[in-house]
Amino acid sequence: MEPDQDREYLSAHERYRALRAEPGLPVGMGGRTRTVTRYDDVDHVLRQIWEFGGSMGYNPDLPEEEQILPSIPEPRHGRIRRVINGAIAPSRLKPVEPYVRDLTRSILTEIVTGEAVDVVPTLVDPIPVRAMTFTFGIPEEDADRFRRMSDEMVENSTEVMTTGIGGLHPEFSDYVDELIAERLRMTDRPNDVMTRLIEADLDGQPLSPVAVRTQMMILILAGNETTRNLLGNLLYSLARAPGLFAELRRDPTTVAEAIVEESLRIDAPVQSLFRTCLKPTTVGDTELDTDTVVQVCLGSANRDNTKFDDPDEFRIDRTNQRDHLSFGAGPHICPGATLARMEARIVLEQLADRVSAIRLAPDQDPEFAQFFVARGLKHLWLRLEPA
């Protein structure tokens, strides 16, 4: 029997299926938004960056330097994004891969015993945070403190619109400010994300320390939450499908990437985004006025049967797996997608090497995180049988 929260999730997708069959864009969220559910419409909204702006955390009363990247309009958004994209480009992530592999191997040595273990706090939570400390230039000795503050910031994330991201967690904000001040005093700075933001040249002007802190904190918040959800969803799928894990063990190099992409498609870590119309526009046959807020349902688009055959089935033989929209699409696609995929692939490869079977622990239902626009786990008890 499916856990109650899982049944709620499946019921939501039944509603999406019905909405996709309706003409136009349904009114949602108490009549204040329009809901975009079809693949082609979601893809259109994500790509039309001059017509739809990010509204996550947007508060017009906040100073510009405290506006998080999704809320900054073009063309400034694009200039900052290019700095971030360059800082975490695939070529710059090469040193991260062996670090994540060693970390994963070390964790699995402790938890692969055949006994029931909650893999969320032991495996799912540490890997994204530790990968970010390495990538962002956070001191290794601060990793545990960083993890605690990052987790607490995620729990408070719904308050970003009223407090600004710096107000979500004053201790974390002060900590990042101290790191930035220390980095500014250096004459020979390490080439990491923090340095790239500090040294960015935006039309002849650098980002202020507050602006650097703002973008650092939103990258940490988004990267932590999204990758944790991805890893938890992956492990849940493997535990419920023994044949899938057997396929992974037979050919981990090839199958790991296919499993990651299919998990991203069928269980999008972020189920919905919100965008605001920057000018009068249309989506499909529906006309939208300026300032109309649209709920962009990534999870629904990923299960649209006009785009994906058998959309509710977990299939690793799809030829269009990478067409999912879980990381967005177009110029504003998630800058951390490469890092998230890398972490998930490494976890799968290490599991295939060290584990013979993954099973749900009896009498321990998984517990899903309570965040209506996301799909992730808070607790997941598994038995990992040693290879």
C-alpha positions in Angstrom: 0.0 0.0 0.0 1.3 3.5 -0.9 1.9 5.9 2.0 -0.7 8.6 2.5 1.6 11.3 1.2 2.4 9.3 -1.8 -1.2 8.9 -2.6 -1.7 12.6 -2.3 1.1 13.1 -4.8 -0.4 10.7 -7.3 -3.8 12.4 -6.9 -2.1 15.7 -7.7 -0.9 14.2 -11.0 -4.4 12.9 -11.7 -5.6 16.5 -11.4 -2.8 17.7 -13.7 -3.9 15.1 -16.3 -7.4 16.5 -16.2 -6.2 20.1 -16.4 -4.0 19.3 -19.4 -7.1 18.1 -21.2 -9.0 21.4 -20.6 -8.8 24.2 -23.0 -7.0 27.4 -22.0 -5.2 28.0 -18.7 -7.2 27.2 -15.6 -7.5 29.7 -12.8 -5.7 28.6 -9.6 -4.5 29.6 -6.1 -7.7 31.1 -5.0 -8.3 32.9 -8.3 -5.1 34.8 -8.2 -3.0 32.8 -10.7 -3.2 31.0 -14.0 -2.0 27.3 -14.0 0.2 26.2 -16.9 0.3 22.4 -17.1 0.9 21.3 -20.8 4.5 20.6 -21.9 4.5 23.0 -24.8 3.0 25.8 -22.7 5.4 25.3 -19.8 8.3 25.2 -22.2 7.1 28.4 -23.8 6.8 30.3 -20.5 10.2 29.2 -19.4 11.9 30.3 -22.6 10.2 33.7 -23.0 12.4 35.5 -20.4 11.4 39.0 -21.7 7.7 38.2 -21.2 7.8 36.3 -17.9 9.9 37.2 -14.9 10.7 35.2 -11.9 8.5 36.0 -8.9 10.1 33.6 -6.3 11.0 35.8 -3.3 10.3 39.1 -5.2 9.7 42.1 -3.0 9.8 45.4 -4.7 10.6 47.1 -1.4 14.0 45.3 -1.1 17.1 47.1 -2.5 18.4 45.7 -5.8 21.4 44.2 -4.1 19.1 42.0 -2.0 17.0 40.7 -4.9 17.7 37.1 -5.5 18.6 36.0 -9.1 15.2 34.7 -10.1 13.7 38.1 -9.2 16.2 40.2 -11.1 14.9 41.3 -14.5 16.8 41.2 -17.8 19.2 42.4 -18.9 20.9 42.5 -15.5 19.8 39.0 -14.7 21.6 37.6 -17.7 24.8 39.4 -16.8 24.9 38.0 -13.3 23.9 34.6 -14.5 26.8 34.5 -17.0 29.2 35.0 -14.0 27.5 32.1 -12.1 27.4 29.8 -15.2 31.1 30.4 -15.7 31.9 29.7 -12.1 30.1 26.3 -12.1 30.6 25.3 -15.7 31.3 21.5 -16.3 35.0 22.2 -16.9 35.3 23.8 -13.5 33.5 21.0 -11.7 36.2 18.4 -12.5 37.9 18.6 -9.1 34.5 18.2 -7.4 33.8 14.7 -8.8 36.6 12.8 -7.0 35.7 14.7 -3.8 32.0 13.6 -4.0 33.1 10.1 -4.9 35.3 9.7 -1.9 32.7 11.3 0.3 30.0 8.9 -1.0 32.3 5.9 -0.6 33.0 6.9 3.0 29.3 7.3 3.9 28.4 4.0 2.3 31.1 2.2 4.3 29.2 3.2 7.5 25.6 2.6 6.4 25.7 -0.5 4.1 25.2 -3.1 6.8 21.9 -4.8 5.8 20.2 -3.2 8.8 17.5 -0.6 8.5 18.9 2.9 8.1 17.3 6.3 7.4 19.2 7.3 4.3 18.0 10.9 4.3 20.1 12.2 7.2 23.0 9.8 6.6 23.4 10.0 2.8 20.9 12.3 1.1 21.5 15.4 3.3 25.3 15.4 3.6 26.3 15.0 -0.1 24.8 18.2 -1.6 25.9 20.4 1.3 29.5 19.0 1.3 29.7 19.3 -2.5 28.7 22.9 -2.1 31.2 23.7 0.6 33.9 22.4 -1.8 32.5 24.2 -4.9 31.8 27.5 -3.2 35.0 27.9 -1.2 33.6 27.2 2.2 36.3 26.1 4.7 36.2 22.3 5.2 36.3 22.6 9.0 33.0 24.6 8.8 31.1 21.8 6.9 29.0 20.7 9.9 28.0 24.2 10.8 27.4 25.1 7.2 25.1 22.0 6.9 23.1 23.0 10.0 22.6 26.6 8.9 21.8 25.5 5.3 19.1 23.1 6.5 17.6 25.7 8.8 17.5 28.2 5.9 15.7 25.7 3.7 13.0 25.2 6.5 12.5 29.0 6.6 12.6 29.5 2.8 8.9 30.4 2.4 9.6 33.6 4.3 12.0 35.0 1.7 9.4 37.3 0.2 9.0 39.3 3.5 12.5 39.1 4.9 14.8 38.9 1.9 17.2 35.9 1.8 19.6 37.6 4.3 16.8 37.7 6.8 16.0 34.0 6.5 18.9 33.1 8.8 20.9 35.9 10.3 23.6 33.6 11.6 24.1 32.2 8.1 24.0 35.7 6.6 26.7 36.9 9.0 28.8 33.8 8.3 28.7 34.4 4.5 29.5 38.1 5.1 32.6 37.2 7.1 33.7 34.8 4.3 33.3 37.5 1.7 35.2 40.1 3.8 38.0 37.7 4.3 38.1 36.9 0.6 38.2 40.6 -0.3 41.3 41.0 1.9 43.1 38.3 0.0 45.6 39.2 -2.8 45.7 35.7 -4.2 42.1 34.4 -4.2 41.1 30.8 -5.0 39.2 30.4 -8.2 35.8 29.4 -6.9 32.2 30.6 -7.0 32.7 33.2 -4.3 35.8 34.7 -6.0 34.1 34.8 -9.4 31.1 36.8 -7.9 33.4 39.1 -6.0 35.5 39.8 -9.1 32.5 40.1 -11.5 32.5 43.1 -13.8 28.9 44.2 -14.6 29.1 47.1 -17.0 32.3 48.3 -15.2 30.8 47.9 -11.8 31.5 45.0 -9.3 28.7 43.4 -7.3 28.5 44.8 -3.8 29.4 42.5 -0.9 25.6 42.4 0.0 24.8 41.4 -3.6 27.5 38.7 -3.5 26.0 37.4 -0.3 22.5 37.4 -1.7 23.4 35.4 -4.8 25.6 33.0 -2.7 22.7 32.3 -0.4 20.1 31.7 -3.1 22.5 29.3 -4.9 23.1 27.4 -1.6 19.4 27.3 -0.8 18.3 26.1 -4.3 21.2 23.7 -4.7 20.7 22.1 -1.4 17.0 21.6 -1.6 16.8 20.5 -5.3 19.7 17.9 -5.1 18.5 16.5 -1.8 15.1 15.9 -3.4 16.6 14.3 -6.4 18.7 11.9 -4.3 15.9 10.9 -2.1 13.5 10.3 -5.0 16.1 8.2 -6.7 16.6 5.9 -3.7 12.9 5.6 -3.2 12.4 4.5 -6.8 15.2 2.0 -6.6 13.9 0.5 -3.4 10.4 -0.1 -5.0 11.8 -1.6 -8.2 14.4 -4.3 -7.6 14.7 -4.9 -11.3 15.8 -1.4 -11.8 18.6 -1.7 -9.3 19.6 -5.0 -11.0 19.8 -3.2 -14.3 22.0 -0.5 -12.7 24.4 -3.2 -11.2 24.8 -4.9 -14.6 25.9 -1.7 -16.4 26.3 1.3 -14.0 28.3 3.4 -16.4 25.4 3.6 -18.9 22.4 3.0 -16.8 23.1 5.5 -14.0 22.7 8.5 -16.2 19.4 7.1 -17.6 18.0 6.5 -14.1 19.0 10.0 -13.1 17.2 11.6 -16.1 14.1 9.4 -15.7 13.9 10.2 -12.0 14.1 13.9 -12.8 11.3 13.5 -15.3 8.9 11.4 -13.3 9.6 13.0 -9.9 10.6 16.5 -10.6 12.4 17.8 -7.4 10.7 21.2 -7.9 7.1 20.5 -9.1 6.2 24.2 -9.8 7.7 27.6 -10.3 5.9 30.9 -10.4 6.4 33.6 -13.0 4.9 37.1 -13.5 3.8 38.5 -16.8 6.1 41.5 -17.6 3.7 42.7 -20.4 0.5 41.6 -22.1 1.1 38.2 -23.7 -0.5 34.9 -24.6 0.1 31.3 -23.7 -1.6 29.0 -26.2 -5.0 30.7 -26.8 -5.1 32.4 -23.4 -4.5 36.2 -23.2 -2.7 37.3 -20.1 -2.4 40.9 -18.7 0.7 42.5 -17.2 1.3 41.3 -13.6 -0.6 38.1 -14.0 1.1 35.4 -12.0 1.3 32.0 -13.6 2.0 28.7 -11.8 4.4 26.8 -14.1 3.8 23.1 -13.4 7.1 21.3 -14.2 5.9 18.0 -12.8 2.8 18.1 -15.0 4.7 19.0 -18.1 7.1 16.0 -17.5 4.1 13.6 -17.5 2.4 15.1 -20.6 1.6 12.1 -22.9 1.9 14.3 -26.0 5.6 14.5 -25.2 6.4 11.2 -23.4 5.0 7.8 -24.0 3.7 6.0 -21.0 4.4 9.1 -18.9 3.6 7.6 -15.5 6.0 4.7 -16.0 9.6 4.8 -14.9 11.4 3.8 -18.1 15.1 4.0 -18.7 14.8 3.2 -22.4 13.4 6.6 -23.5 15.1 8.3 -26.4 13.9 11.8 -25.2 14.7 11.6 -21.5 16.6 14.8 -21.4 13.6 16.7 -22.8 12.2 16.9 -19.2 11.8 20.4 -17.8 12.9 19.7 -14.2 15.8 22.2 -14.4 13.8 24.6 -16.5 14.5 25.5 -20.1 16.0 28.3 -22.2 18.4 31.1 -20.9 17.3 30.8 -17.3 17.8 27.0 -17.0 19.1 26.0 -13.5 22.8 26.9 -13.3 23.4 24.0 -10.9 22.0 21.2 -13.1 25.4 19.8 -14.0 26.5 19.6 -10.4 23.2 18.0 -9.3 23.4 15.4 -12.1 27.0 14.6 -11.2 26.2 14.0 -7.5 23.3 11.7 -8.4 25.3 9.7 -10.9 28.1 9.2 -8.4 25.7 8.0 -5.7 24.2 5.5 -8.1 27.6 4.2 -9.3 28.8 3.8 -5.7 25.6 2.0 -4.7 26.0 -0.4 -7.7 29.5 -1.2 -6.6 28.9 -1.7 -2.9 25.3 -2.8 -2.5 23.6 -6.1 -3.7 20.0 -5.1 -3.0 18.0 -2.1 -1.8 14.8 -2.7 0.1 12.2 -0.6 1.9 12.5 -1.3 5.7 9.3 -3.0 6.9 7.0 -1.0 9.2 8.8 2.3 8.4 6.8 4.4 6.0 8.7 7.1 4.1 8.0 10.6 5.2 7.8 13.3 2.5 8.9 16.9 3.0 5.9 19.2 3.4 6.5 21.8 0.7 3.7 22.0 -1.9 5.9 23.0 -4.8 8.5 20.2 -4.3 8.8 16.5 -4.3 11.3 15.1 -1.8 11.7 13.0 1.3 12.3 13.8 4.9 12.8 10.3 6.1 13.4 7.1 4.1 14.3 3.9 5.9 16.0 1.3 3.7 18.0 -1.9 4.0 21.2 -1.8 2.0 22.5 -5.3 1.6 26.3 -5.4 1.2 27.6 -6.6 -2.2 
